[in-house]
């Protein structure tokens, strides 16, 4: 008798589903593993009321991709390999499922998205930059870095990566999972920090302004032919994530690290926590306008201060005045 693996997966608790992404269980039963991956997507879709995408495994160039109501995951992840771990697959499902959510929200409930997010997503859907296929040349000598900046800093990509990491951290804090799960989270955060470092290293202000000008011109031409065309307001930033990193997160990071009592390997995590708060504010429809706003929020949080060993009396006079704490 053939097992009904879909029914088995559907009957599992969330804890049982997530626990399946372990070295011992993931590779031992490929058919059940596939059903569990689909069940994860089913439950993610149910949270927002959208139709779940159909998950398949195939030989593709990337780790995963979503389109046409499908999420395709590279079949290499079904085979044990020192370069991959089961938790990577869960992260891919969450990332690609977030793209499905983005499309569903944009098409069905755009009014529920904050204006800045909705407009940035609109630009991305109209002018999606699929790494190297349509690079906007703004004069960065390292073309690979330029292509990666334009691809990775699109709102739909930043949002999908951030959602996957946040959900993985939430799962890790609630369920007892093996060490490789934490390794996947750490690698995803490291990758995000690398993305921001590439922006800061390779793109100067003139190049960024040029990118904004050219992207707006491209959007205005393409979107005239699309049903969801919306005129961009004065001062709108197509690449608002680049602006956020350059003008909000990094200046706040520079200032806050000068006031830390003790800094060593936690430097990068402070940077990520600042980025995290900036993302939360954006998704809540309250985008930050200055690094001082971000500093005020973070240094008013006693948990943040305790975690990273900040002292009120240890902060520089400059930062205190800037955020109204002295």
N, C-alpha and C positions, 0 to 999 in steps of 0.2 A: 504494500500500500504506500502510495506517495504521500509524504508529509505535506501538510498545509503550512508552509513556513510563514506565509503572510499572517495566518491566524495566530500562530505562535508568537510572532513579533508584536502583533496588535494586543496580545494579552499580557505583554510584559510591562512592568512598572518602568518609570523613567530611570530609576536606579539600575535596573537590569539591562535596559537598553545601553546606557552609557558604560556600564561595566563590561559590556561585550567588546569594547574597543581596547582590548588588552592583547598582548602578544599570545597568550595561551588560547584565548577564545576566538579571536578574529580570524585566524588562518585555519582553524580546525574544521570549520563548517561553512564553506563559501556560500552555499545557497541560503543558509540562515543569515549570514552576514549581509548579503544583498537585501534580504527582506527587512532586516533591522535598519539598514541605511534608508530604505524607502519609508519605514515607519517613523524615523526621525524627521524626515521631510514632511510626512503627513501631519505630524503633531506641530511642527513649526508653522505649516500653512494654516492649521486650525486656529492658531493663536490670533491671526488677523482676519480669518474668514475667507482667505483666497483658496483657489483650487491648487492642490499639490502638484508639483512637477513630477514627471516620471523619471526615476533614476536608473541609469544604465551604466555599465562599465565597458569601455572600448579602448582601442589603441588610438590615442590622440596626441597632438603635439604638446599640449599644456597639461597641467595637473587636473584641471576641471573646467567646464564651460557650461553655460546655460543659455538656451534659446528655444523658442517654439514650444514652451511647456515641458522641456526636457532638461535634466541635469546629467551631463555625461562626465564620468570620472575615469581618469586614466586607469586601464586594467592592470598596470604594473603594481598598483597599490594592493591588489589581491594576493600578491606573492611576497613572501617575507624577504626583506631587503634591508641592509644596514642603513641605507639612505632614507628609508621611509619607516613610519610607525603607524599603527592603527588610528591613533588620535589625529593624525594628519587628515584622514578621510573624513572624520567628523567635522573638522575645521573647514574642509572643502564644501561639505554639504551645507554648513551654516553660511558660508560665504556666497555660494551660488544660489542658495535659497533666498538670501537677502536681495540678490538681483531680481529674483522673481517677485519678491515683495515690492521692490522699488517700482517695477513695471506696473504691477497691479495697483499700487497706490497712485501713481502718476496718471494712469488711465481711468481709474474709477473713483478715487477720492483725493484729487489734487488739493482740494480746499483744506484737507487735514495736514498737509505738509507746510512747514514754515516757508514764507515767501522766498527767502534766499536759497533754501534747499531745493524747492520746486523749480526755481529758475535755473539753478546750476544743473540740476538733473535734465531739464529741458534742453539746455545747450549740449549736454553730454549725449543724450539720445540722438539729437540732430547731427552732431559732429563727432561721434565717437572715434577716439584715437586708439586704434588697435595695434599699438607698439610697432613702430617703423613703417606702417602702411601709409600714413598721411601726416608726417611730421611737419610742424610749422617752424620753419627755420628762423630763429631769432638771433643767430650769431654765436651760439655756444660752440666752441671748437670741438669739444667731445660730443659727437653726434649721438653716440649711444646714451650718454648721460642726458642729453636733451630729449631724446625719444622717451627715455624712462620717466623723466620728470612730467612730460605732457601726458603720458599714459597713467602713471601711478597717482597723480594729483587730481584726476577727474573726480568729481564728487561721488559718482556712483561706485568708483573703485575704493576711495577712501572710506566711504560709508560701509561697504561690504566687508572690508578688512577690519574696521573698527567693531562692527557688530559681531563678527566671528570671534575676535579676541575677547570681547566683553562677555559673550555667552559662554565661551570656554572657561573663562575665569570664574564665572558664576557657577558653572557645573563643578569645577574643581573644588570650590569652597564648600559645596553642599554634599558631595559624594566622595567616598574614599577610593581614589583611582591610582593606578600605578605611576611610577616616576616619569615614564615616557610621555604621559599626558601633560605634566608640568613642562617637560622639555619642548613640546609643541607650542605651548603658550609662550615660553621664553623666546623661542625662535621667531614667532610671529611678532613679538614686541621688538626684538632686535631688528627684524626686517623693516618695521615701521620707522624705527630710529634711523636706520640706514637711508630710507627714502627721504626723510627730513634733512639728513646730513648732505645728501646729494643736491637737494634744492639749495641749501645754504652755500655749498661749495661752488657750484657751477653756474648758478643763475644770479646775475646782479640786477639792480633795480631797473636799469634801462631795458635789459632783455625781458624782464617780467612785464614791464609796461608795453613793450612791443608785442609780446604774446597776447596780452589782453586785447589790444587793438585789432590784431589779425584774427583772433578767434571770434570777436564780435562781428567783424566783417563777414567771415565765413558763415556764421550762424544766421545773420540777417538774410543772406542769399538763399541758403538751404531751407530755412524755416518758412519762407514764403510759399513753399510747395507742400508744407505739412499741415495737417489739420490742427495740431496743438500749438501752432505758432503764437507766440506772445512777445510783444515788443519789450525789449529790455529797458528798464528805467535808467535814468541818468545816474552815472556813477556805479552801475552794477559791475561786479567782478565775476567773470566766467570761471576763473581759477581762484576762487575765494580761499581755497585751502593753502595755496602758495602764499597769499597775502597773510593769512592767519599765522602761518609758520614764521614768516619773515618779520611781520609787524607786531605780533602778539606773543606767541609762544617763546620764540628764541630770546627776545629782549627781556621777557619776564624770567626766563631761565638764567640769563646772564646776571640779572640783578639779585635773584634769590640765592644763587650759589655763593655770592659774595657774603651772604649773611648767615650761612650755615655754620653750625658749631662743628660739625664733623662731616666730611665728604670723602668718599672713596669710590667703591664700586656702585654706590647708589646714585651717582651723578646722572646716569642715563635714565634711571627710573624716575627721577624728579622731572626730567624733560618729558617723559611719557605721561606722567600724571598731569602735568600742565596741559599737554595736548589733549588728554582725556577730558579735562574739564572744559576746554574750549569747544570740543566736539559736543559735549552734553548741552552746553549753552546754545550752540547752533541748532541742534535738533529740537530743543525746546522753544525755538523761535526767539531767543534772546542772545544773538551773536555779540561777542565782545568787541568793543571799539578801541581798547587800548590795553597795553600790558599792565598798567596800573589796576585796571579792573580785575584782571586775572590774579594779580598779586594780592589784592584785597580779599578775594574769595579764598585763595589757598591758605594765606597766612591767618585767616580767621577760623580755619578748621583745625581744632585741637588735635584731631586724629592724625592729620597730615603733619603737623608740627612735631608731634611725638614720634611718628614713624621715621622722620628724616632728621630728628634731633635739632630742631630750631629753637632758639630762645628769643623772646621778645627783646630782652636787653642786649642780645648779641647782634641784632639787626643794625645795619648801617643807618645813620641819621637820614641819609638820602632816601632810602626805601621807606622808612617810617613816615616821612613827610609825604611821600608820593601816595601812599595808600591810607593816610589818615590814622595811623596807629600810634603816633607820637605827637 
